[in-house]
Amino acid sequence: MLLKAFHTAWNSTGQIAATQQQLLQEHLAHCQRNSPYYRRMLAGVATGKITLESLAFLPFTDKDVFSEHNADFLAVPPEEIVDIVLSSGTTGAPSTVMYTERDLQRLAYNEALSFAACGVTRKDTALLTCTLDRCFVAGLAYQMGLRQLGAAVIRNGASTLASHCDLIHSHKPTVLVGVPSFLRKLGLFLKENYLDPADSSVRRLICIGEPLRDADLTPLKLGRDLESLWQAEAFSTYASSETVSTFCECTARCGGHLHPELAIVEIVDAAGNRLPAGQHGEVILTPLQCEGMPLVRFRTGDVSFLIEEPCACGRITPRLGPVLGRLSQMIKTKGTTVYPLSILAALNSIAGISDYYVVASSEDHLSDQLTVHASVCDGHACSCDTIAEKLQARLRVKTSVVIEPETAIARQVFGSGSRKAVRFIDRRNHP
């Protein structure tokens, strides 16, 4: 079966609903017929009668179940698998995700739509600073999407700062793809050793893995710093390896656009009830047109919200707001709930802090303790007390602050072997 691609604009919410309804029933039938796990879970369910509304009555699929029964999610003969991916394992051991050729085509189509929404064209050259190896899918997905657009790709991956700078100097890419904190570090290194990033060829920054905006879509300090440093537009993306899906901002930069033919998105509260647009809850994804390991109502563990009003770019498709945190990382301290991403955003906004990480520990069974480890820039009056006061004013939580040398902070943040900077360490005694 060929991927059903929709290159024309969506004209109405009714057209979107009708397309999703048809694709949902095809998806559920595939799951029920070919996936051992869903054959059990959907036993006796008339999948042809499931609507977009009644989808909410089907059970969730969470990451623990996906990991525990991993092989039972395979819905095609093994010889149809062409690529094997390991999920990032952010909150546990990585799971295997198997893609067919059609799944890879779907992924490339998804990424091509996303890059095009950012204004990337066949005239662009993109430098990938994210890994294409170690069984991760991100770099592969971006490469395929850019190639489908006709753009040139420089696959430098997780290389040194100097290596990326050499390529920026010699090959003059117009687009950088990478983790925003790394792109900021790259820009500073470029400025110190080569040329001012603002004078480089780079005009767009496609940012992965870390949010650029707050809940009200206001740019975080990290996003502002990036755009000021590079004098380039920064775009935020959200992706999930398990669901083979990605959401990216358009030129209006006010939420990641949903491609209706590729996924159904729900937002649910702690009790699993659907929430209306604008309300914060867990992101639930049902990827459409997946072959290898199709999923139904997959719990991402990420907290965000839907935006349904038409976008300034002219599209009427719903958008996913910035990820505000992970359910598993929610911190409760003295009756106040806060997510690590909010703490990191607050720390990024404090002038004088050069680097940091945050440790959560168990104070008692009702409250968590937060300790901020930070290094400060020379010449800035930035004490433990002033940092703690600024955090409390913004987050309404009390933290302990420890100031350490920047080398000590860097060892903790970058020395764990993770492909991302580790700025939140959870040492709580979880039940």
C-alpha positions in Angstrom: 0.0 0.0 0.0 1.4 3.4 -1.0 1.6 6.3 1.4 -1.3 8.7 0.9 0.4 12.1 0.7 -1.5 15.4 0.6 0.6 18.2 -0.9 -2.3 20.6 -1.3 -3.6 22.9 1.4 -6.3 21.8 3.7 -9.4 23.8 2.9 -11.7 23.0 5.9 -11.8 21.3 9.3 -14.4 19.0 7.8 -12.0 17.9 5.1 -9.4 17.2 7.8 -11.8 15.2 9.9 -13.0 13.1 7.0 -9.5 12.3 5.9 -8.4 11.4 9.5 -11.6 9.3 9.9 -10.8 7.2 6.9 -7.1 6.8 7.7 -7.9 6.0 11.4 -10.1 3.0 10.4 -7.5 1.7 8.0 -4.9 2.1 10.7 -6.9 0.3 13.3 -7.8 -2.5 10.9 -4.0 -3.0 10.2 -3.3 -3.1 13.9 -6.0 -5.6 14.7 -5.2 -7.8 11.7 -1.4 -7.8 11.9 -0.1 -6.8 15.3 -0.1 -9.6 17.9 -0.4 -7.0 20.7 -3.3 -5.1 19.2 -4.9 -8.4 18.0 -5.3 -9.1 21.8 -6.1 -5.5 22.8 -8.7 -4.9 20.1 -10.3 -8.4 20.2 -14.0 -8.0 19.5 -13.7 -4.3 18.6 -15.5 -3.3 15.4 -12.6 -1.1 14.2 -14.6 0.0 11.2 -17.1 1.8 13.5 -14.5 3.7 15.5 -14.7 7.4 15.0 -12.4 10.3 15.9 -14.6 10.8 18.9 -14.9 7.2 20.1 -11.1 6.7 19.7 -11.0 8.2 23.2 -12.6 5.0 24.6 -9.7 2.7 23.4 -6.9 2.0 25.9 -3.7 3.9 25.9 -0.4 2.3 24.9 2.4 3.4 27.2 6.2 3.2 26.9 6.5 0.5 29.5 4.1 -1.8 27.7 5.8 -1.0 24.4 9.2 -2.0 25.9 7.9 -5.1 27.7 6.0 -6.5 24.7 8.2 -5.0 22.1 8.3 -7.9 19.6 4.5 -8.2 19.7 4.1 -4.8 18.2 5.7 -5.9 14.9 2.9 -6.0 12.3 4.8 -7.1 9.2 6.9 -10.1 8.3 10.5 -9.6 9.5 11.8 -9.5 5.9 9.9 -6.3 5.3 11.9 -4.4 7.9 14.6 -2.2 6.4 15.8 -0.1 9.3 16.0 -0.7 13.1 16.0 2.2 15.5 16.5 2.5 19.2 14.3 5.1 21.0 16.3 7.6 23.0 15.5 5.9 26.4 15.0 9.3 28.1 13.2 7.7 31.1 14.3 4.1 30.8 16.0 1.5 28.6 15.7 2.1 24.9 13.1 0.2 22.9 13.5 -1.2 19.4 11.4 0.5 16.7 11.3 -1.2 13.3 10.7 0.6 10.1 9.6 -0.7 6.7 10.5 1.1 3.5 7.1 2.8 3.5 7.7 3.9 7.1 10.9 5.6 5.9 9.1 7.2 3.0 6.5 8.5 5.5 9.2 9.9 7.7 10.9 11.6 4.8 7.5 13.1 3.7 6.9 14.3 7.2 10.3 16.0 7.5 10.0 17.5 4.0 6.7 19.1 4.9 8.3 20.4 8.2 11.4 21.9 6.5 9.3 23.5 3.8 7.1 25.1 6.4 10.3 26.8 7.8 11.0 28.2 4.4 13.7 25.7 3.4 14.0 25.0 -0.3 16.1 23.2 -2.9 18.4 26.2 -3.0 19.5 25.6 0.6 22.4 23.7 2.0 21.9 22.2 5.5 24.6 21.2 8.0 23.4 18.4 10.3 25.1 18.6 13.7 23.0 15.6 15.1 24.2 12.0 15.0 23.3 9.7 12.2 24.7 6.6 13.9 24.2 4.6 17.1 20.8 3.4 16.0 19.2 6.9 16.4 16.7 8.1 13.8 16.9 11.9 14.1 19.8 12.6 11.7 18.6 10.0 9.2 15.1 11.6 9.2 16.4 15.1 8.7 18.7 13.9 5.9 15.8 12.1 4.1 13.4 15.1 4.5 16.0 17.6 3.1 16.8 15.3 0.2 13.2 15.0 -0.7 13.0 18.8 -0.8 16.1 18.8 -3.1 18.3 20.6 -0.6 22.0 19.8 -0.2 22.9 18.0 3.1 26.3 18.1 4.9 26.2 15.1 7.3 28.8 16.1 9.8 26.9 14.6 12.7 28.1 14.8 16.3 31.6 16.1 15.4 33.8 18.7 17.0 33.1 22.4 17.1 36.1 23.0 15.0 35.0 20.5 12.4 31.5 22.2 12.1 33.2 25.7 11.9 35.5 24.5 9.1 32.4 23.4 7.1 30.6 26.6 7.8 33.6 28.5 6.5 34.2 26.4 3.5 30.8 25.2 2.3 28.6 28.1 3.6 25.5 26.2 4.7 22.3 28.3 5.0 20.6 26.0 7.5 21.9 24.4 10.7 20.1 21.5 12.4 20.9 20.6 16.0 20.2 21.0 19.7 19.8 24.7 20.4 22.2 24.7 23.4 24.9 23.2 21.1 24.1 25.7 18.3 24.7 28.5 20.8 28.0 26.9 21.9 28.9 26.5 18.2 28.2 30.1 17.5 30.3 31.3 20.3 33.2 29.1 19.2 32.8 30.3 15.7 32.9 33.9 16.8 36.1 33.3 18.9 38.0 31.4 16.2 36.7 32.1 12.7 34.1 34.8 12.1 31.1 36.5 13.6 28.2 34.1 13.2 26.0 37.0 12.2 28.3 37.4 9.1 28.1 33.7 8.1 25.9 32.1 5.5 23.5 30.6 8.1 20.0 32.0 7.9 17.9 29.3 9.6 18.4 27.2 12.7 16.2 24.1 13.0 16.3 23.3 16.7 15.7 19.8 18.1 15.5 18.3 21.6 15.1 21.5 23.6 12.2 24.0 23.6 12.6 27.6 22.3 9.4 29.0 23.6 7.3 29.3 26.8 3.7 28.3 27.3 2.5 31.6 25.9 4.8 31.1 22.8 7.2 33.8 24.0 10.8 33.0 23.0 12.9 31.7 25.9 16.3 33.3 26.6 18.0 30.4 24.7 16.0 31.2 21.6 16.6 34.9 21.9 20.3 34.3 22.4 20.5 32.0 19.3 18.8 34.5 17.0 20.9 37.4 18.3 24.1 35.4 18.0 23.5 34.1 14.5 21.2 36.8 13.2 19.1 33.9 11.9 15.6 32.6 12.4 15.3 29.7 14.9 12.5 27.1 14.5 11.4 24.6 17.2 10.6 21.0 16.4 9.1 18.1 18.4 9.4 14.4 17.4 8.8 10.9 18.6 10.8 7.9 17.4 8.1 5.4 18.4 5.4 7.1 16.4 7.6 8.0 13.4 6.2 11.5 13.6 7.5 15.1 13.9 5.9 18.5 14.4 7.7 21.7 13.3 7.0 25.4 13.5 6.3 27.3 10.3 7.5 30.8 9.4 5.0 32.3 11.9 6.7 30.3 14.7 3.7 29.8 16.9 3.4 26.0 17.4 4.3 22.8 15.6 1.9 22.0 12.7 0.1 18.7 12.7 0.0 17.0 9.4 -3.5 15.4 9.5 -2.7 12.5 7.2 0.1 11.4 9.5 -1.1 11.6 13.1 -4.0 12.2 15.4 -3.1 14.2 18.5 -5.0 14.2 21.8 -4.2 16.0 25.0 -5.4 14.3 28.2 -5.5 15.1 31.9 -4.1 12.9 34.8 -7.3 10.8 34.7 -6.9 10.2 31.0 -9.8 12.5 29.9 -9.5 14.5 26.7 -8.8 18.2 27.2 -9.9 21.0 25.0 -7.5 23.2 23.0 -5.4 25.4 25.1 -5.4 23.3 28.3 -2.1 21.6 29.3 -1.9 17.8 29.5 -0.1 14.7 28.3 0.4 14.4 24.5 -1.2 11.2 23.1 -0.3 10.3 19.5 -1.9 7.8 17.1 0.4 7.7 14.1 -1.5 7.1 10.8 -0.2 5.1 7.8 2.5 3.3 9.9 3.3 -0.3 8.8 6.1 -1.8 10.8 5.1 -1.1 14.4 1.8 0.8 14.3 0.6 2.3 17.6 -2.7 3.3 19.0 -3.0 6.2 21.5 0.6 6.2 22.5 1.4 8.0 25.7 4.5 10.2 25.0 4.9 11.3 28.6 5.3 14.9 27.4 3.2 17.8 28.6 1.9 20.3 26.0 -1.3 21.7 24.6 -3.1 22.1 21.3 -3.7 25.3 19.4 -6.7 25.2 17.0 -7.2 28.7 15.7 -5.9 29.3 12.2 -2.2 30.1 12.0 -0.8 33.4 10.8 0.8 31.5 7.9 -2.6 30.7 6.6 -2.8 27.0 7.5 -5.9 25.8 9.4 -4.3 22.6 10.7 -4.0 22.3 14.5 -0.6 23.0 16.1 1.2 21.5 19.1 2.5 24.0 21.6 5.9 23.9 23.2 6.7 20.9 25.4 6.4 22.2 29.0 7.9 19.1 30.7 7.7 15.4 31.2 5.1 13.8 33.5 7.7 11.5 35.0 9.9 14.5 35.9 7.1 16.6 37.5 8.4 18.1 40.8 6.3 18.9 43.8 7.9 21.0 46.4 6.0 22.6 49.3 2.7 22.2 47.4 3.9 23.8 44.2 4.3 21.8 41.0 7.1 22.6 38.6 8.8 20.9 35.6 12.5 20.8 35.0 12.2 22.7 31.7 10.7 25.6 33.6 13.6 25.6 36.0 16.1 25.5 33.1 14.4 28.3 31.3 14.5 30.4 34.5 18.2 29.7 34.9 18.9 30.7 31.3 17.3 34.0 32.0 19.6 35.0 34.9 22.5 37.1 33.7 25.8 36.0 35.2 25.2 32.2 35.1 27.6 30.6 32.7 26.5 27.0 33.1 24.4 24.9 35.4 22.6 21.6 36.3 19.7 20.8 38.6 19.4 17.9 41.1 16.0 16.7 42.4 16.0 14.6 45.6 13.4 13.4 48.0 12.9 15.6 51.1 9.9 13.5 52.3 7.0 11.6 50.8 5.1 14.8 50.1 7.8 17.1 48.9 10.9 17.2 46.7 14.1 19.1 47.2 15.8 21.1 44.4 19.5 21.9 44.3 20.9 24.1 41.6 24.6 23.7 40.8 25.8 26.8 38.8 29.0 28.5 37.6 29.1 32.2 37.2 30.7 34.5 34.7 33.7 36.6 35.7 32.8 40.2 36.6 29.1 39.4 37.5 27.8 39.8 41.0 25.8 36.6 41.2 25.6 34.9 44.6 23.8 31.8 45.8 21.2 34.0 47.5 20.5 36.2 44.5 20.1 33.1 42.2 17.7 31.5 44.7 15.7 34.7 45.1 15.3 35.1 41.3 14.2 31.5 40.9 11.7 31.8 43.7 10.2 35.0 42.2 9.7 33.3 38.9 8.8 29.7 39.8 7.4 30.2 43.3 9.6 27.4 44.6 12.5 27.5 47.0 15.8 26.0 45.8 19.3 25.5 47.3 22.1 26.9 45.2 25.7 25.8 45.0 28.3 27.8 43.0 31.0 25.6 41.5 33.8 26.1 38.9 32.7 25.9 35.3 34.9 22.9 34.6 33.1 20.9 37.4 29.7 21.8 35.9 30.8 20.8 32.4 32.0 17.4 33.6 28.6 16.7 35.0 26.6 18.1 32.1 28.6 16.7 29.2 30.4 13.7 30.8 27.5 11.2 31.2 27.9 9.7 27.7 24.5 11.0 26.7 24.1 12.5 23.2 22.5 15.5 24.9 23.6 17.8 27.6 22.3 16.5 30.9 21.1 19.4 33.0 18.5 17.6 35.2 19.4 14.8 37.5 16.6 12.9 39.2 17.7 11.4 42.5 14.3 11.1 44.1 13.1 7.8 45.6 10.3 7.1 43.2 7.7 4.5 44.4 
